Amino acid sequence: MDLGLEGRVALVMGASRGIGRGIAAALAREGAKVAVASRSQEKLDEAVAEIGEAATSFVADASDLDRLAALPGEIEEALGPIEILVLNAGGPPFGGALDHDLDA
């Protein structure tokens, strides 16, 4: 099936293993350029080796807001502007994200 993703840039957070890695691999198979992000460069290297040349790794911890602010610019410089965003990272406690302070 052609989903029309050829050449589009995707960022997948939490992409070093599990569901995130699976999503990143599926996007790459559809022709997307995939920025895979996670806390561990070692695990990202494994993911990139599995996914192939369509994947580029970016170390980023979802709890580091300064790092997250810089990440889109780095990805744009390396791959182009992000068109697909998958936020597959651990989230806040149950409830709405805005119902909690930053530490939660």
The first five atom37 places (N, CA, C, CB, O) and aatype in JSON, in Angstrom:
{
  "aatype": [12, 3, 10, 7, 10, 6, 7, 1, 19, 0, 10, 19, 12, 7, 0, 15, 1, 7, 9, 7, 1, 7, 9, 0, 0, 0, 10, 0, 1, 6, 7, 0, 11, 19, 0, 19, 0, 15, 1, 15, 5, 6, 11, 10, 3, 6, 0, 19, 0, 6, 9, 7, 6, 0, 0, 16, 15, 13, 19, 0, 3, 0, 15, 3, 10, 3, 1, 10, 0, 0, 10, 14, 7, 6, 9, 6, 6, 0, 10, 7, 14, 9, 6, 9, 10, 19, 10, 2, 0, 7, 7, 14, 14, 13, 7, 7, 0, 10, 3, 8, 3, 10, 3, 0],
  "atom_mask": [
    [1, 1, 1, 1, 1],
    [1, 1, 1, 1, 1],
    [1, 1, 1, 1, 1],
    [1, 1, 1, 0, 1],
    [1, 1, 1, 1, 1],
    [1, 1, 1, 1, 1],
    [1, 1, 1, 0, 1],
    [1, 1, 1, 1, 1],
    [1, 1, 1, 1, 1],
    [1, 1, 1, 1, 1],
    [1, 1, 1, 1, 1],
    [1, 1, 1, 1, 1],
    [1, 1, 1, 1, 1],
    [1, 1, 1, 0, 1],
    [1, 1, 1, 1, 1],
    [1, 1, 1, 1, 1],
    [1, 1, 1, 1, 1],
    [1, 1, 1, 0, 1],
    [1, 1, 1, 1, 1],
    [1, 1, 1, 0, 1],
    [1, 1, 1, 1, 1],
    [1, 1, 1, 0, 1],
    [1, 1, 1, 1, 1],
    [1, 1, 1, 1, 1],
    [1, 1, 1, 1, 1],
    [1, 1, 1, 1, 1],
    [1, 1, 1, 1, 1],
    [1, 1, 1, 1, 1],
    [1, 1, 1, 1, 1],
    [1, 1, 1, 1, 1],
    [1, 1, 1, 0, 1],
    [1, 1, 1, 1, 1],
    [1, 1, 1, 1, 1],
    [1, 1, 1, 1, 1],
    [1, 1, 1, 1, 1],
    [1, 1, 1, 1, 1],
    [1, 1, 1, 1, 1],
    [1, 1, 1, 1, 1],
    [1, 1, 1, 1, 1],
    [1, 1, 1, 1, 1],
    [1, 1, 1, 1, 1],
    [1, 1, 1, 1, 1],
    [1, 1, 1, 1, 1],
    [1, 1, 1, 1, 1],
    [1, 1, 1, 1, 1],
    [1, 1, 1, 1, 1],
    [1, 1, 1, 1, 1],
    [1, 1, 1, 1, 1],
    [1, 1, 1, 1, 1],
    [1, 1, 1, 1, 1],
    [1, 1, 1, 1, 1],
    [1, 1, 1, 0, 1],
    [1, 1, 1, 1, 1],
    [1, 1, 1, 1, 1],
    [1, 1, 1, 1, 1],
    [1, 1, 1, 1, 1],
    [1, 1, 1, 1, 1],
    [1, 1, 1, 1, 1],
    [1, 1, 1, 1, 1],
    [1, 1, 1, 1, 1],
    [1, 1, 1, 1, 1],
    [1, 1, 1, 1, 1],
    [1, 1, 1, 1, 1],
    [1, 1, 1, 1, 1],
    [1, 1, 1, 1, 1],
    [1, 1, 1, 1, 1],
    [1, 1, 1, 1, 1],
    [1, 1, 1, 1, 1],
    [1, 1, 1, 1, 1],
    [1, 1, 1, 1, 1],
    [1, 1, 1, 1, 1],
    [1, 1, 1, 1, 1],
    [1, 1, 1, 0, 1],
    [1, 1, 1, 1, 1],
    [1, 1, 1, 1, 1],
    [1, 1, 1, 1, 1],
    [1, 1, 1, 1, 1],
    [1, 1, 1, 1, 1],
    [1, 1, 1, 1, 1],
    [1, 1, 1, 0, 1],
    [1, 1, 1, 1, 1],
    [1, 1, 1, 1, 1],
    [1, 1, 1, 1, 1],
    [1, 1, 1, 1, 1],
    [1, 1, 1, 1, 1],
    [1, 1, 1, 1, 1],
    [1, 1, 1, 1, 1],
    [1, 1, 1, 1, 1],
    [1, 1, 1, 1, 1],
    [1, 1, 1, 0, 1],
    [1, 1, 1, 0, 1],
    [1, 1, 1, 1, 1],
    [1, 1, 1, 1, 1],
    [1, 1, 1, 1, 1],
    [1, 1, 1, 0, 1],
    [1, 1, 1, 0, 1],
    [1, 1, 1, 1, 1],
    [1, 1, 1, 1, 1],
    [1, 1, 1, 1, 1],
    [1, 1, 1, 1, 1],
    [1, 1, 1, 1, 1],
    [1, 1, 1, 1, 1],
    [1, 1, 1, 1, 1],
    [1, 1, 1, 1, 1]
  ],
  "atom_positions": [
    [[0.84, -1.16, 0.0], [0.0, 0.0, 0.0], [0.89, 1.24, 0.0], [-0.96, -0.01, 1.21], [1.87, 1.29, 0.74]],
    [[0.57, 2.21, -0.81], [1.32, 3.46, -0.85], [0.57, 4.51, -0.05], [1.55, 3.94, -2.33], [-0.52, 4.95, -0.44]],
    [[1.14, 4.91, 1.06], [0.5, 5.9, 1.93], [0.89, 7.33, 1.58], [0.86, 5.63, 3.37], [0.46, 8.27, 2.25]],
    [[1.69, 7.51, 0.53], [2.09, 8.85, 0.12], [3.1, 9.49, 1.04], [0.0, 0.0, 0.0], [3.12, 10.71, 1.19]],
    [[3.94, 8.69, 1.66], [4.92, 9.22, 2.62], [6.32, 9.35, 2.05], [4.96, 8.33, 3.83], [7.23, 9.76, 2.76]],
    [[6.5, 9.02, 0.8], [7.82, 9.06, 0.17], [8.46, 10.45, 0.34], [7.71, 8.71, -1.33], [7.9, 11.46, -0.09]],
    [[9.64, 10.47, 0.97], [10.39, 11.7, 1.13], [9.93, 12.6, 2.27], [0.0, 0.0, 0.0], [10.58, 13.61, 2.55]],
    [[8.85, 12.27, 2.91], [8.39, 13.09, 4.05], [9.26, 12.82, 5.26], [6.9, 12.81, 4.39], [9.81, 11.73, 5.42]],
    [[9.38, 13.82, 6.13], [10.22, 13.7, 7.32], [9.33, 13.4, 8.52], [11.05, 14.99, 7.55], [8.36, 14.11, 8.8]],
    [[9.69, 12.34, 9.23], [8.95, 11.93, 10.43], [9.89, 11.95, 11.63], [8.33, 10.53, 10.25], [11.06, 11.58, 11.52]],
    [[9.37, 12.39, 12.76], [10.07, 12.27, 14.05], [9.28, 11.29, 14.89], [10.21, 13.67, 14.77], [8.09, 11.46, 15.13]],
    [[9.97, 10.24, 15.35], [9.36, 9.27, 16.25], [10.12, 9.31, 17.56], [9.37, 7.83, 15.64], [11.29, 8.92, 17.63]],
    [[9.46, 9.78, 18.61], [10.04, 9.78, 19.95], [9.88, 8.38, 20.54], [9.37, 10.86, 20.87], [8.94, 7.67, 20.2]],
    [[10.8, 7.99, 21.41], [10.74, 6.66, 22.01], [10.92, 5.58, 20.97], [0.0, 0.0, 0.0], [10.27, 4.53, 21.03]],
    [[11.79, 5.82, 19.99], [11.91, 4.94, 18.83], [13.01, 3.89, 18.96], [12.16, 5.76, 17.61], [13.3, 3.19, 17.99]],
    [[13.63, 3.76, 20.11], [14.76, 2.84, 20.22], [14.32, 1.39, 20.4], [15.64, 3.24, 21.36], [15.13, 0.47, 20.22]],
    [[13.06, 1.17, 20.76], [12.59, -0.21, 20.95], [11.07, -0.25, 20.91], [13.12, -0.79, 22.3], [10.41, 0.78, 20.86]],
    [[10.54, -1.43, 20.93], [9.11, -1.64, 21.06], [8.26, -0.98, 19.98], [0.0, 0.0, 0.0], [8.61, -0.99, 18.8]],
    [[7.14, -0.42, 20.41], [6.18, 0.19, 19.5], [6.83, 1.32, 18.7], [4.97, 0.72, 20.26], [6.59, 1.45, 17.5]],
    [[7.63, 2.15, 19.35], [8.28, 3.26, 18.66], [9.17, 2.79, 17.53], [0.0, 0.0, 0.0], [9.16, 3.36, 16.44]],
    [[9.97, 1.74, 17.79], [10.84, 1.2, 16.74], [10.0, 0.63, 15.6], [11.78, 0.12, 17.32], [10.34, 0.79, 14.43]],
    [[8.91, -0.04, 15.95], [8.03, -0.59, 14.93], [7.4, 0.49, 14.07], [0.0, 0.0, 0.0], [7.3, 0.33, 12.85]],
    [[6.97, 1.57, 14.68], [6.38, 2.7, 13.94], [7.44, 3.3, 13.01], [5.82, 3.78, 14.91], [7.16, 3.57, 11.84]],
    [[8.64, 3.52, 13.55], [9.72, 4.1, 12.74], [10.04, 3.2, 11.54], [10.99, 4.32, 13.6], [10.24, 3.7, 10.43]],
    [[10.09, 1.9, 11.76], [10.39, 0.97, 10.67], [9.28, 1.0, 9.62], [10.56, -0.46, 11.22], [9.57, 0.96, 8.42]],
    [[8.03, 1.06, 10.05], [6.91, 1.11, 9.11], [6.95, 2.4, 8.28], [5.56, 1.01, 9.86], [6.7, 2.36, 7.08]],
    [[7.25, 3.52, 8.91], [7.36, 4.78, 8.19], [8.49, 4.72, 7.16], [7.6, 5.95, 9.17], [8.34, 5.19, 6.03]],
    [[9.62, 4.13, 7.56], [10.76, 4.0, 6.64], [10.39, 3.11, 5.45], [11.99, 3.42, 7.39], [10.78, 3.41, 4.32]],
    [[9.66, 2.03, 5.69], [9.24, 1.16, 4.59], [8.34, 1.89, 3.6], [8.52, -0.09, 5.13], [8.3, 1.56, 2.42]],
    [[7.61, 2.89, 4.08], [6.73, 3.68, 3.22], [7.48, 4.83, 2.54], [5.57, 4.24, 4.04], [6.88, 5.61, 1.79]],
    [[8.8, 4.92, 2.79], [9.61, 5.91, 2.09], [9.88, 7.19, 2.85], [0.0, 0.0, 0.0], [10.48, 8.11, 2.3]],
    [[9.45, 7.27, 4.1], [9.71, 8.47, 4.9], [11.17, 8.5, 5.35], [8.77, 8.52, 6.12], [11.8, 7.45, 5.51]],
    [[11.68, 9.7, 5.55], [12.97, 9.9, 6.2], [12.64, 10.02, 7.69], [13.76, 11.19, 5.65], [11.9, 10.93, 8.08]],
    [[13.16, 9.12, 8.51], [12.72, 9.01, 9.89], [13.8, 9.45, 10.86], [12.29, 7.6, 10.19], [14.9, 8.88, 10.88]],
    [[13.48, 10.45, 11.67], [14.32, 10.85, 12.79], [13.87, 10.01, 13.98], [14.22, 12.4, 13.1], [12.74, 10.15, 14.45]],
    [[14.75, 9.13, 14.46], [14.43, 8.31, 15.61], [15.08, 8.94, 16.83], [14.9, 6.83, 15.41], [16.27, 9.24, 16.83]],
    [[14.29, 9.13, 17.87], [14.79, 9.8, 19.07], [14.51, 8.95, 20.3], [14.15, 11.19, 19.23], [13.47, 8.31, 20.42]],
    [[15.47, 8.97, 21.21], [15.37, 8.25, 22.47], [16.5, 8.74, 23.37], [15.43, 6.7, 22.26], [17.34, 9.53, 22.95]],
    [[16.52, 8.26, 24.6], [17.55, 8.68, 25.55], [18.89, 8.0, 25.34], [17.08, 8.41, 26.95], [19.92, 8.55, 25.73]],
    [[18.91, 6.82, 24.73], [20.13, 6.01, 24.65], [20.69, 5.95, 23.24], [19.85, 4.61, 25.15], [20.04, 5.42, 22.34]],
    [[21.89, 6.49, 23.03], [22.52, 6.4, 21.71], [22.76, 4.95, 21.33], [23.83, 7.19, 21.69], [22.61, 4.58, 20.17]],
    [[23.15, 4.13, 22.3], [23.41, 2.71, 22.01], [22.15, 2.03, 21.46], [23.9, 1.99, 23.29], [22.23, 1.31, 20.46]],
    [[21.02, 2.25, 22.1], [19.77, 1.63, 21.63], [19.32, 2.25, 20.3], [18.66, 1.79, 22.68], [18.74, 1.56, 19.46]],
    [[19.58, 3.53, 20.12], [19.26, 4.16, 18.84], [20.1, 3.58, 17.72], [19.46, 5.68, 18.92], [19.61, 3.37, 16.61]],
    [[21.38, 3.31, 18.0], [22.25, 2.7, 16.99], [21.69, 1.35, 16.55], [23.69, 2.54, 17.54], [21.72, 1.02, 15.37]],
    [[21.19, 0.57, 17.51], [20.58, -0.72, 17.18], [19.34, -0.53, 16.31], [20.21, -1.49, 18.47], [19.13, -1.27, 15.34]],
    [[18.53, 0.46, 16.65], [17.31, 0.73, 15.88], [17.65, 1.14, 14.45], [16.47, 1.82, 16.55], [17.04, 0.66, 13.5]],
    [[18.63, 2.04, 14.29], [19.03, 2.5, 12.96], [19.59, 1.33, 12.15], [20.08, 3.63, 13.07], [19.32, 1.22, 10.95]],
    [[20.35, 0.45, 12.79], [20.88, -0.72, 12.09], [19.75, -1.61, 11.57], [21.81, -1.53, 13.02], [19.85, -2.17, 10.48]],
    [[18.69, -1.73, 12.34], [17.56, -2.55, 11.93], [16.72, -1.85, 10.86], [16.68, -2.88, 13.14], [16.32, -2.48, 9.88]],
    [[16.46, -0.57, 11.04], [15.56, 0.16, 10.14], [16.23, 0.45, 8.8], [15.1, 1.48, 10.79], [15.6, 0.33, 7.75]],
    [[17.5, 0.81, 8.84], [18.23, 1.08, 7.61], [18.52, 2.55, 7.41], [0.0, 0.0, 0.0], [18.35, 3.37, 8.32]],
    [[18.98, 2.88, 6.2], [19.49, 4.22, 5.91], [18.42, 5.3, 5.94], [20.15, 4.22, 4.56], [18.75, 6.49, 5.93]],
    [[17.15, 4.94, 5.98], [16.09, 5.94, 6.07], [16.0, 6.55, 7.46], [14.75, 5.32, 5.69], [15.32, 7.56, 7.65]],
    [[16.68, 5.94, 8.44], [16.6, 6.39, 9.83], [17.86, 7.15, 10.23], [16.39, 5.21, 10.77], [18.98, 6.77, 9.88]],
    [[17.67, 8.23, 10.97], [18.75, 9.02, 11.53], [18.47, 9.2, 13.02], [18.89, 10.41, 10.81], [17.35, 9.53, 13.4]],
    [[19.47, 8.97, 13.85], [19.25, 9.02, 15.29], [19.53, 10.39, 15.89], [20.12, 7.98, 15.98], [20.41, 11.13, 15.44]],
    [[18.73, 10.71, 16.9], [18.87, 11.94, 17.67], [18.63, 11.59, 19.14], [17.88, 13.07, 17.17], [17.54, 11.15, 19.5]],
    [[19.64, 11.79, 19.97], [19.47, 11.52, 21.39], [18.65, 12.67, 21.99], [20.85, 11.37, 22.12], [19.0, 13.84, 21.87]],
    [[17.55, 12.29, 22.65], [16.69, 13.29, 23.28], [15.87, 12.62, 24.37], [15.78, 13.98, 22.24], [15.24, 11.59, 24.14]],
    [[15.87, 13.22, 25.54], [15.06, 12.75, 26.66], [13.82, 13.63, 26.71], [15.86, 12.8, 28.02], [13.92, 14.85, 26.75]],
    [[12.65, 13.01, 26.7], [11.39, 13.76, 26.67], [11.19, 14.63, 27.9], [10.23, 12.8, 26.54], [10.36, 15.53, 27.89]],
    [[11.94, 14.38, 28.96], [11.81, 15.21, 30.15], [12.73, 16.43, 30.13], [12.09, 14.38, 31.39], [12.65, 17.27, 31.03]],
    [[13.59, 16.54, 29.14], [14.52, 17.66, 29.01], [13.94, 18.67, 28.02], [15.94, 17.17, 28.54], [14.14, 18.56, 26.81]],
    [[13.23, 19.65, 28.55], [12.51, 20.6, 27.69], [13.44, 21.45, 26.83], [11.65, 21.5, 28.53], [13.08, 21.82, 25.71]],
    [[14.61, 21.77, 27.34], [15.57, 22.53, 26.53], [16.02, 21.69, 25.33], [16.79, 22.96, 27.38], [16.14, 22.21, 24.22]],
    [[16.27, 20.42, 25.56], [16.66, 19.53, 24.45], [15.53, 19.4, 23.44], [17.07, 18.13, 24.99], [15.76, 19.42, 22.24]],
    [[14.31, 19.25, 23.94], [13.17, 19.12, 23.04], [12.96, 20.38, 22.21], [11.9, 18.82, 23.83], [12.53, 20.3, 21.06]],
    [[13.27, 21.53, 22.77], [13.12, 22.79, 22.02], [14.13, 22.86, 20.87], [13.31, 24.0, 22.96], [13.82, 23.42, 19.82]],
    [[15.3, 22.29, 21.06], [16.35, 22.33, 20.03], [16.18, 21.24, 18.97], [17.72, 22.2, 20.67], [16.66, 21.38, 17.85]],
    [[15.49, 20.17, 19.32], [15.41, 18.99, 18.45], [14.8, 19.27, 17.07], [14.6, 17.94, 19.13], [15.39, 18.83, 16.08]],
    [[13.68, 19.95, 16.95], [13.11, 20.17, 15.6], [14.07, 20.89, 14.66], [11.83, 20.96, 15.71], [14.13, 20.56, 13.47]],
    [[14.8, 21.87, 15.16], [15.76, 22.58, 14.31], [16.88, 21.68, 13.84], [0.0, 0.0, 0.0], [17.31, 21.77, 12.69]],
    [[17.37, 20.8, 14.71], [18.42, 19.86, 14.33], [17.92, 18.9, 13.26], [18.92, 19.08, 15.55], [18.63, 18.58, 12.3]],
    [[16.7, 18.43, 13.44], [16.13, 17.5, 12.46], [15.91, 18.21, 11.13], [14.81, 16.9, 12.98], [16.21, 17.66, 10.07]],
    [[15.4, 19.42, 11.18], [15.18, 20.18, 9.94], [16.49, 20.39, 9.2], [14.52, 21.54, 10.24], [16.54, 20.26, 7.97]],
    [[17.55, 20.71, 9.92], [18.85, 20.92, 9.29], [19.36, 19.63, 8.64], [19.87, 21.43, 10.32], [19.95, 19.68, 7.56]],
    [[19.13, 18.49, 9.29], [19.65, 17.22, 8.78], [18.76, 16.58, 7.72], [19.83, 16.26, 9.92], [19.26, 15.99, 6.76]],
    [[17.43, 16.69, 7.89], [16.51, 15.93, 7.04], [15.47, 16.77, 6.33], [15.82, 14.9, 7.85], [14.91, 16.35, 5.32]],
    [[15.2, 17.96, 6.86], [14.12, 18.8, 6.35], [13.09, 19.0, 7.46], [0.0, 0.0, 0.0], [13.2, 18.4, 8.53]],
    [[12.09, 19.84, 7.21], [11.1, 20.12, 8.25], [10.26, 18.89, 8.58], [10.18, 21.26, 7.81], [9.92, 18.09, 7.7]],
    [[9.94, 18.74, 9.85], [9.14, 17.61, 10.32], [7.71, 17.75, 9.81], [9.17, 17.52, 11.88], [7.07, 18.78, 10.0]],
    [[7.23, 16.68, 9.17], [5.86, 16.66, 8.66], [4.99, 15.64, 9.39], [5.86, 16.36, 7.19], [3.76, 15.74, 9.39]],
    [[5.64, 14.66, 10.03], [4.93, 13.6, 10.75], [5.55, 13.53, 12.14], [5.03, 12.2, 10.0], [6.77, 13.45, 12.27]],
    [[4.72, 13.57, 13.16], [5.21, 13.56, 14.54], [4.53, 12.44, 15.31], [4.95, 14.92, 15.23], [3.31, 12.37, 15.39]],
    [[5.36, 11.54, 15.89], [4.85, 10.45, 16.71], [5.45, 10.6, 18.1], [5.2, 9.04, 16.08], [6.65, 10.41, 18.28]],
    [[4.61, 10.94, 19.07], [5.07, 11.16, 20.44], [4.86, 9.89, 21.25], [4.33, 12.36, 21.09], [3.94, 9.8, 22.07]],
    [[5.71, 8.94, 21.02], [5.63, 7.63, 21.67], [6.6, 7.6, 22.85], [5.93, 6.49, 20.66], [7.48, 6.74, 22.91]],
    [[6.45, 8.52, 23.76], [7.32, 8.56, 24.94], [6.43, 8.51, 26.17], [8.22, 9.84, 24.95], [5.24, 8.84, 26.1]],
    [[7.0, 8.1, 27.28], [6.24, 8.06, 28.52], [5.6, 9.41, 28.79], [0.0, 0.0, 0.0], [6.22, 10.45, 28.62]],
    [[4.37, 9.37, 29.2], [3.63, 10.61, 29.38], [3.45, 10.98, 30.83], [0.0, 0.0, 0.0], [4.02, 10.35, 31.72]],
    [[2.66, 11.99, 31.06], [2.38, 12.44, 32.43], [1.49, 11.42, 33.14], [1.71, 13.84, 32.42], [1.01, 10.48, 32.52]],
    [[1.26, 11.62, 34.44], [0.33, 10.75, 35.15], [-1.06, 10.83, 34.49], [0.24, 11.14, 36.65], [-1.32, 11.73, 33.69]],
    [[-1.93, 9.89, 34.83], [-3.27, 9.88, 34.25], [-3.95, 11.23, 34.44], [-4.11, 8.77, 34.88], [-3.74, 11.91, 35.44]],
    [[-4.75, 11.59, 33.48], [-5.41, 12.89, 33.45], [-4.83, 13.7, 32.32], [0.0, 0.0, 0.0], [-4.01, 13.2, 31.54]],
    [[-5.23, 14.92, 32.22], [-4.72, 15.8, 31.18], [-3.31, 16.26, 31.49], [0.0, 0.0, 0.0], [-2.96, 16.47, 32.65]],
    [[-2.51, 16.43, 30.47], [-1.12, 16.86, 30.65], [-1.05, 18.21, 31.37], [-0.4, 16.94, 29.3], [-0.12, 18.45, 32.14]],
    [[-2.01, 19.07, 31.12], [-1.99, 20.39, 31.73], [-2.54, 20.41, 33.15], [-2.76, 21.35, 30.9], [-2.55, 21.46, 33.79]],
    [[-2.99, 19.25, 33.64], [-3.49, 19.15, 35.0], [-2.37, 18.93, 36.0], [-4.49, 18.03, 35.1], [-2.62, 18.84, 37.2]],
    [[-1.12, 18.84, 35.52], [0.02, 18.52, 36.37], [1.12, 19.55, 36.19], [0.55, 17.1, 36.06], [1.24, 20.21, 35.16]],
    [[1.95, 19.67, 37.26], [3.09, 20.58, 37.12], [4.19, 19.89, 36.31], [3.63, 21.0, 38.52], [4.08, 18.71, 36.0]],
    [[5.23, 20.62, 35.96], [6.29, 20.11, 35.1], [6.98, 18.9, 35.69], [7.3, 21.2, 34.84], [7.31, 17.97, 34.95]],
    [[7.2, 18.87, 37.01], [7.89, 17.74, 37.62], [7.09, 16.45, 37.46], [8.14, 18.01, 39.09], [7.67, 15.38, 37.28]],
    [[5.77, 16.54, 37.51], [4.92, 15.34, 37.35], [5.02, 14.85, 35.93], [3.43, 15.64, 37.72], [4.39, 13.86, 35.57]]
  ]
}
